């Protein structure tokens, strides 16, 4: 490592999603001067540095989901010793559904400055390409892996009026789209963005029902970002008490606690939770 200073520095690097040409000048500069580069995949970083014709003189260490908890204290010691640590994931910004949050928190708690060399983002890239409203959006990251938990989460999001952005794994995308179509309605507009900035980039814009059928037939591969339109505005008509009780009972029968069922129903109908609670317990 190079000569240390009194205070170290953590630099978050926004990595290309797939096309090396998207790497910024600052990205290259930081790679060339950092004392330590913590990479989600060291082999992928080595290939990227070679493509960018950048020599990485610092020590390269792995920093991924499997060792993030153990390695964070080690990197925090390097930072507090006065060295510069660069953090890079396989694509996009660290901490955004990728390793990074623990190290950022540890650095801040130790009084170490944290900065970033901003770069590509799958979230905003997919939003811009989707053709859906981008002025207000909600990033949900990865949905729960198990079908029951996923359906419960989607029911809670069904009334969200902002555009929604999800990440999803290829082997779960067919099931996720089927559950989305059921929870949000088959006609809700959506866009599946696959392999962004790469050779086989593809954006499929269809209603959720058609998109679910397309995925079931085509078995899409690669890294997937899914953009779904927010819930359409509905007249503020309060359902009668019996309808509210039935809606809560239905969710309880599906496995939700009464508390969570009441919360979902209140959200779905735009009511205060205590109002639904009073109806159910009356």
Secondary structure, 3 states (H helix, E strand, C coil): CCCCCCCCEEEEECECCCCHHHCCHHHHHHHHHCCEEEECCHHHHHHHHHHCCCCCCCEEEECCCCCHHHHHHHHHHHHHCCCEEEEECCCECCCCCCCCHHHHHHHHHCCCEEEEECCCCHHHHHHHHHCCCCCCEEEEEECCCCHHHHHHHHHHHCCCCCEEEEEECHHHHHHHHHHHHHHHCCCCEEEEEECCCCCCCEEEEEEHHHHHHHHHHHCCCCCEEEEECCCCCCCCCCCCHHHHHHHHHHHHHCCCCHHHHHHHHHHHHCCCHHHHHHHHCC
